[in-house]
Amino acid sequence: MEKFLRATVASLALFIGVAFAGCAASPYSTFKKNTGIAVPECGAVSTTDTTGWFGDGELIYTFCLDEDGGRTFENKVTTAKHWQSLPMTETLDRVVYEHFGGKIPRIENGYYFFYDEQHKTHADNEVENSNSYDFVIGMYDSENRTVYYYEQHT
């Protein structure tokens, strides 16, 4: 009976481990899934994740690219669907730099991506008037070869 109990507990632990292993997506796969393009693998990725059990909070990734990675990413982003040259619209500028305290540094030269998950649109005309914020912003700083990913859920 004791062997059966140990085997059952071990099987259950293995099942739980396998079931939850897929829950933690990598920063690279999350970025590609939500922005449509891949970030070149790089050595330095910074992550800030304040999301709770129900998914509310912020997810921020910072990818520091080397010269080749920056060139590769910039070549992709210039032709990628829904990516646009900076500056952002006034609305997005307020959302990123005023409403959420500038979690991403102000970028003068580069590109940005925006998706309003609540309204399922790349347009920013509803984001400030919503009862909650559910959006994704990707930004590329071409001067510093840094890619930022910001996801907000309230």
N, C-alpha and C positions, 0 to 999 in steps of 0.2 A: 504494500500500500504506500509506503514511504517513497519508493522509486517512482510509482505512478504520480504521486503528488509533486515530486521534484520535476519530473518530465513535463507535467502540465504547467507548472509555474514557469519553467524555462521556455516552453513553447509560447506561452502567453507573453512573456517578456520579449521574445524575438518578434512576435507578431506586432506588438505595440511599437517596437523600435523601427520595424520596416514601414509600418503605417505612417509614422510621423517623419520618417526620413525625407519624404518628398515634399513636406510642408515648407522647408526652408530653402527657397530658391536662391541661387547665387545672384550677386549684384549684376553680373553680366547678362544672365538670362532674363532677369526682371527688366533691365534697361531695354534689351532688344524686343522683348514681348510688348512693352508698353510704348515704345517710341518708333519702332519699325526698323531700326538700324542697330548694328552691333558696335560695341566699343572694343577696340583692339585690347587684347590682354596686356596688362601692365603690372608693374610691381607694387604700386601704391594705390590702394583703394581704402577710402575712409567711409565708415558707415555710422549713421546715427538713426536709431529706430526707437520711437516713443509709442509705437502702436500697442494698444492693449488687446485684451481678449476679444473684444468686439470689433477690432480693426480701426478704431479711432486713433488719430495721432499723426505723426510725421515720419516719413522714411526719406532719408537723405543719403545719397552716395556721391562721393567725389572721386573721380578717376584722374590721376596725374599721368599724362602720356609723355613718352619721349618724343624726339623730333620725328622719327619715322611714323610712330603711332598717331601723332598729331596730324601729319600730312595725310595719312590714310583716312583718318576720321573726317577731316575737313573735305577731302574728295568725296566721301560718301554723303556728308550732310548737305553739300551744295546742290545735290540733285535729288535728295530724299523727299518723299511726299510729306507734307505738313511741317517741314522745317523751314524757317524763315530767317532772313538776316536781321540782326539787331539794328536799331533799337526795337524793343517790344512796344506794343500798343500802350497807351496811357493807362488803360484798365489793368493790364497785366503788370505793368510797372508798379501800380499801387498795391496790387495783391501780393506780389513777391517782396517788395521792399518796404511797404508800410504796414499792411495787415498782418504779415507773418514775420516781422522783425528782421528782414534781411538775412535769412538763413543761408542765402547764396550771395556771394559778394557782387557788387554792381559790376557789370561787364559792359564795356564800350564796344568792343569789336568781336564779332562772332555770330552765332546762330542760336535760335531757340525753337522749341517744340512745346505746344500746349494742347492738352486734351481735357475737356470738362466731362468727367465720368458720370456725373449726375444727369446732365442733359445730353450726353452722348454726342458731343460736337467738338470740333476744333476751334470754333468761334468763341470769343470771350464775352459776348454780349450779355450772358446770364450769370456769370460767375459772381459778381458782386451783389446781385439781388437775390441770391439763393438763401434758403434757411440754413443750409449747411454747405461746407466746402468739400468737394470730392473731385480733385483734379491731379494731373501729372504735368510737371514742367521739366523739360530737358534743356540744358544750356551748354554751349561750347564757347569757351574763352580762347579765341585763336591766338592771342598774345602770349598766354601762359600755358597753352596746350592742356587745358583742364576741362573735363566734362563734369557737369553737375546734373544730378537727378533729384527732383523734389516731388514727393507724393504727399498730399494732404487729405485727410479724412476726418470730418467732424460730425 
